Structures are given as C-alpha cells and as structure tokens.
Amino acid sequence: MAEQPQNPGKLLLVSQDAACAEFLGKALGDICCIRFVEGVGKALAAVSSDPPDLILVDLAADKCQALRRALDDNAELKKPPLVLLTSSASEEIQGLDIGVLDCLPKEMTAELLRHRIAHLLEWKRMADHAWQLETRADKRIEQLESLIEMVTHDLKSPVVAIHGFVRMLRKRCDNMPPDLKRDEILKHLTVASRSLQNFLSDLSQLLAADKIELEMEEVCLTEAIEEVVRLQLQSLEEKRIEVNLDFEDYRPAVRADRRRIMQVLDNLIINAMSHMGEPPSPRIEVRLRDGRHCVITSVADNGVGIPPEYHDKVFKRFFRVPGTCAKTGTGLGLSIAKKIIETHSGRIWLESDCGRGATFSFSLPKFLADESERQVDFGSGLQEGRTGIVSGTETATRHARKLSG
C-alpha cells in the first residue's frame, strides 16, 4: 500500500455522480484532500479559488476536452493535470488524444486506486520541485549574465588603455639599446593584453548571441566570403597561408543577417589559422555547395586535424582541444558561430581526423522570394550537403589581386 504523504495533495473531482464522490472520499480521504464539484463552470471557479494538484474528471470525453480548453484559454489560471475516469478502452483512447495525464478505469479496486493517485500526486510534487529549481536557475543565470556584462563593460576601456601604453613603450624602446629581458617582458605584456582584449570581445559577442535579434535580408554568400577573406588577407599572408575559394561562378543567395554570417565566417577562418599547426604548405579552402533546400558553406584546412572524440565538444563554451597548437584563443569563437547558425534555422558541424585537417561546415536556408515555398527543415544540410562540390578554385595570390583590384 502506498505510504501516506507528509503533505497531503489536493484533488478536485469533477463529476455529476454523488456516489462516485462518496467512493473516492472513502478510498482517498487519508492521502489527499478532495473537493467535489459538478460541471465545467464550477470546476473553473474551484481552480481559480484554490488550485488543486490534480483534477480527476468523471465526465464524458467531450466534456473533459471542454474543460481542458477552458483551462488553456484562461491565461491567469494554473493548469493542473487532468486525470480521466474511463469505463471503456475507447474512452481511454479519447482521453489520451485530449492530452490528459492519465486514464483510470472506473472498475479498479480502492487499493489500486490509492496506489495510482498516490503516485500521480508524487509525480506532481516532483514536477513542481523541478520547475522551481529551473526557475531559480534561470534567475541565477540572468544575474550572472548581468554581472558578466557589467564586468566586461568596465574592463574593456582599461584593458584597451593598457594595450595602447604597452605598444607605446615598445615603440620608444625601438630607439634604445637592446635589452633582452626588457624586450621579452614587453613582448609578453603585449600578448597578454591582446589576449585579454580578445577574451572580453568574445565574451561580449557570446552574450549578444544569446540575445540575438536578426536583421534578415537577401545575402550573397560569395560576396560575404570575399569580404571576410579581404579583411584577413594581412594575417593570412603573414602566416604564408594559401587561400582557395571553391565557388567561382556559383553565387547563391541565402536569407540571413549579413553581419552575423560574416561573423561566423570570420570566426571559422581565424579558428583555422590558429589551430592548423605548421603544415609544410598551409592552406585554407572555402567551399560552397548547393543543397536541395539550403546552401552549405565549408571552411577547410590541411592542418593537424581534431580527434573524433572532440567533435561535439569543440562547440561548447571555453572548450579547447587538449594539446592544441594555438597559443591564444578563448574557446568561444565556435560556440558563438553555433549559436548564430542555429538561430538562422541552420546546422553547423565538423568533419576531421588527426593529421588530415579539419572542415567546419554550416547550412543556411536559400533565399526564396515567396516565403510560402519554405516548407522544409533547413537544418538538414548535414545530410544533403556531402556531394556536389561546385568547381572553380583561386589561389591566394590571384584572390588578393582580384580583391585589391
């Protein structure tokens, strides 16, 4: 027999059968407090005055559905779970179609009824507790985000000032006699201040991505890619990294926030530059592929690659692959990219293996003049985008000439 709960639950019985109310009162009176009302209107009033843990409905399925709709239509009322008393399998099926929590046969014994109701009340208590914990966690997260925003904002100016003063000192020291210890200290200060700047910038972007509001428009991906590569040309040339653009005459349009998609492309290219290691002929290739309902963009390198066990983890905040060759980085760039792409109803994924480079790909919905044509999940690019690479490759030298000309 089910144990009597320390805090008896509250049960509202909606029925037109006084005998049913009497039977339930005798069977359940010591494990829960029971109120008995007749009809949907009185049930709503009872829920409004003192919300129960469960509503036990001894009515026809259509009236149970009317009660469910009346509760859903009243935004101010709490929505206690409904439990339907049934006398046939067809009524049980109807009840489950309505969306009741459970169906209890009317012919069950008092002992079995006690067990079932006791377990349902325990489930309700656990569900309420979980909801309270989730609410507290959400509030705590909001408080932490506010604190991070405040700290990030307050630190940004002094960190920029420190970085500027260090650069000024290094310039002045260029005209002084060499001092290995001094120059080494200034070098470390420069790297540290730049890393802190990047961290604060990534942290701000991450918080902004969580509250992202997209400005959707028609975006030509080839133009966005070319602009991002142009902005990274100096860094690419310093690292002697060849860039291949694998799309030439393919100029797909997607529905997206241009600034956010350029941020994703920038993050992926920087990630490739930072984590590819030192292959003999470093190369980054940006490809566009035509999916049936989406466009797939890939940023691939020929570097050290990423072991399969880390493929899912690389998109988590602050995660860095153990033994990574990158000396800087915050571990936030890929998580920001993932958030932006998923907000666009797309997907982002990694294909890589040790020593064979890494390819990060993401899908975006094609731009459709008639939005009524959009009837598919545009995140399906992972499945439909593994074939059909568009031909046409440019080297970094040709590309630099094209962009600067």
N, C-alpha and C positions, 0 to 999 in steps of 0.2 A: 504494500500500500504506500502511496506517495506520502512523503513527510509533509506535515503542516508547515506552511511558510511562516517565517518570523513576522513578516508584514503582509497580512492577507491582501490579495489583489481585489480589484473592483471589477465586477462583471455586470453588464447591462443586458437583460433579457428582453428582446422584442418579440412579443407573441400575442396571440389572441386566445390562447388556451390557458385558462387558470390552472387546470390540472397539471400541465407541463411546468408551470411556475412552482407549484407546490412540490412536485417531484424533485426539481432541481434544487429547491431550497433545502430539502432534507438531505439530498446527496452531496451538496457542495457547501452547505452553510458554514461548516467548520474550517474550510480552506479559503474561502473568499466571501466578500460582501456582495450580495445580489440585489439589484433593483429590477423591478418588473414594470414594463410599460407596454401599451398597446398602440401599434401603428407607427408609421414613419415620422409623422409630425411630432408626436410626443418623444420619440427617440432623439430627434434633433435637439429638442428643448433639454432633455436629460444630459446629452453630451455637452451642451453649452454650459449648463449649470455646474456639472461635476464630471469631467471627462473620465470614462472608465478605462481599464486596461484592455478589456476585450468586449466586443458586442456579440452576444450569442443570438442568432436570428432564427426564430421558429416561424418563418413565413414562406410563401411560395417564392420560387427563384426570381420571378419578375419583380416582386415587391422588395426582395433583397437587393436587386440591381437598382431599383429606385432609391433605396436608402443609400447605397454606395454613391450614386450620382449626386444626391442631395448633400452628402458629406463633402464630396470633391468640389462641388460648386460653391460651398461656403468657405472662403479663404480664412476666416477668423477661427474656425473650429479646428481642434486637433482631429486627427484621422485615426481613431482606434481600429485595430484589425478586426475584420468580421469573421465569425465562425458560424457556418450554416448547419442547422439540424436538418437531416435528409431522411427520407423514407424509401428511396429507390436509387439505383445506380444512375438513372438519367438525371435526377435532381442533383446528384453529386457532380456529374459532368457539367451541368449548367452552372453550379456554384463555382467550380474551378475556372470556368470560362469567364465568369464575372470578376474573378480575382480575389476570392475570399482566402483567408489564411489557411483554413482547414474545413473539412466537412465531417460531421459526426453523425453516425446512424442513430436514429431515434430508439432503435430496439436494443442498444447496448446496455449492459448492466450498470448499476450505480457505482460499483467498484471500478470498472473500466472507465466510466465517465470521469470519476475523480482523478484517475491517473492522467487521462488525456488533458483535462482542464488544468491540472497542476503543472504539467509540462509546458503547456501553452503559456501559462502565466509566468513560468520561469524564463521561457524564451523571450517574452515581452520585457521582463526586467533586465535581461542581458542586453537586449537590443537598445533599451533606453540608456543603459550604462555606456554602451559603445558609442551611442550618439552624443552623450555628454562628453566623453573623452575626446571624440572627434571635434566637437565644438570648442573645447578648451585648447586642443592642439591648433586648430585654425586661428584662434585668437592669439595664441603664443607666436605662431608663425608671422602673423601680421605685426605683432610687436617687434619681433626680431628683424623683420624687413624694414620697419620704420627706423630701428636703431642702425641697421647697416646703411640705409640711405643717408642718415644724418652723419655717421662717421665718414662715409665715402665723400660726401659733400664737403665736410670740414677739413679732411686731409688733403683733398685734391690741390688746393692752392699752395699750401706749404710744401708739398712734395714737388710741384712744378717749380717753385722758387729754389728749392734745394738743388734740383737737377740743373737749373739755369746757373746757379752760383758755381757748381762743380765744373760745368763747361767753361765758365769764365776763368776759373782758376787754371784749368788745363791750357787754355789759350795763352794766358800770361806766362805759364811755365814753359811754353814752347820756346820763349826767348831767353830762358835761363839755362845755366849749365846743367847737363844731365844729372839726374839723381834717381837711381833705380828704385829705391824704396819709396820716394815721394811719388814717382810716376806710377808705380804699382798701386799705391793707395788711392790715387786719383782715378785710376782705371777701375778699381773695384767699386769706388763710390759712384762712378758714372753708371756702371752696370746695375748696381743695387737701386739707384734712384730711378733708372729707366724701368727696371722690373716692377718697382712699386707703382710707378705711373701706369704701366700696362695692367697690373692687377686691379687697381682702382677703376680703370676704364672698363675692363672686362666685367667687374662686379656691377658697375652701373648698367652695362648692356644687359647683363643677366636679369637684373631686377626689372629693367624696362621690357625685356622679352616676356616676362611673366605677366605683364600688364599690357601686352601688345595690342594696339589698335591699328589695323591695316588700312592703308590707303590704296585700294585695289584699282588697277588700271591695266591696259594692254601693254605688255613689256616684251621687247625684242631681246631674247636671251643672248644672241651673238653680240649685240651692242653692249649689253651689260658686262659680258665676259671680257670683251676687248678693253672696256674702260677700266675694269679691275686690274687686268694684266698691265695696262699702261701705267697705273699707279704703283705697281710693284716692280716695274722694269729695273729701276736702280738697284734694288735689293737682289733681284734675280741675276743681274749682270755681275754684281759684287761676288756672289756665290758661284758664278760661272755655270748657272743652271739653264739648260736649253728648254724652251717652251714650245710645245706643239699644240696647235689648235686644230682639232679634228671636226670641222663642220663646213668650211668654205662657203658653198652656195646655199646651205641649209640655214634658213633664218626663221625659226619658229617663234610664234607669239604665245605667251602664257598670260594668264590672269593672275596678277601678283602685285605686291608692294615693291616697287623697283628698288628703293633704298634698302629694304630688308634683304632682298635677294642678293644685292651686291655685297651686303654684309656677310651673308653666308659664303659667297664665292671668295671673298677676301679671307675669311677665316680658314677655309679649306686650303687655299693656296699657301697662306702663311704656315698652316699646320704641316703641309707637305715640305716646305722649305726647312722647317725647324726639326722635323723628325725623320728625314730620309737618310741621315747619316752622311757618309762621304763615298758614294759610289764613284767608279772611275770616270763615267760620263753622266753626271747628274741630269735628269730630265723630268719635266712635269708635262703631262698631256691633259688637255681639257677637251672632253668629247661631248657631243650632243647626239642623242638617239631618239628616234621617233617611235613612241609607243602608240597604241591604238587610241587611247584617250588622254595621254599625257606626254610630256617631254621629259626625257631623262638626261640629266647633266652629270658628268663624272669628272673628277679630278684625280688623276693617277700619277704616281711617282715610281721610279725604279730603285727605291732605296732598300732599307733593311727589312721592311715589312713589319707586320704585327701578328703575334701568335694568335691562333683561333680562340683560345680561352679568354682573350681580352676584347673580342669583337663587340660584345654587348656592353662592356664596362666603359669603353672609351667615350661614350656619350654621357656618362654620369658626371656630375659636377665635381671639379677638383681632382678627377682621376688622371693619373699619369702612368703610362706603361712602365713597369719596373725595368730598370736598366736602360731607359730611354736615352738616346744620344743628344736630346735637346737640353741645353743648359739653362734656358729660360722658358717661360710659359707659366700660365696659371691653371691650366686644366679646365678652363671654362669655355674656350672657343667652340668646341664641338657640341657641348650641351646647349650653347646659345643657338648654334646652327640647327640643331634638332628641334628646339622649341619653335623657331621661326618656320621651319618647313612643315611641321605638324600643324601649326596654326593656319597654314595655307592648304590644309587637307592633303598634304603630300607625305612622302616617306623618305627617310634617309638611312642608308646602310653602308656597311663596309665589306669589301672583299680583299683579303690579304693573306699572306703566309710568310713565314720567316725567310728572308733573303730574296723575296720575289716582289717587293714593292707593296704599296697599298693603294687601293682605289676606293674613294668615297663617292657615292652616287646619291642623287636625290631626284624625286619626281615632282612635277608641278602640273596642274591642270592646263590643258590647252585653252587658249582664248577662243570663246565662242560668241559670236555676235548675238545669237539667240540663246539666252540662258536656259530656256526650256529644253534645249538639247542635252543639258548636263544631267544625265541620269545614272552615272556610274560613280564608283569609288575611285577617285584619282590617286589614292594611295597604292593602287595595285601596280605601280611601276616596277616594283621589285620582281614581280612575276613576268610582266610582259616586256621588260626592257633589256633582256640579256642577249638579244640578237639584233642585227640590222644596223651596225655602226655606219654612220654617214661618212663617205670618203672625203679626202682632201686635207693635207697636212702642211702647216707652215712652220719653219724653224724660227728660233728666237730672233735671229738676225733679220730675216725677211719681215717678221712681225713688227720688230722695232722700227724698221724703215717705214712700214705701212702706217703705223700709229703716229709716228712723228711727222710723216709727210702729209 
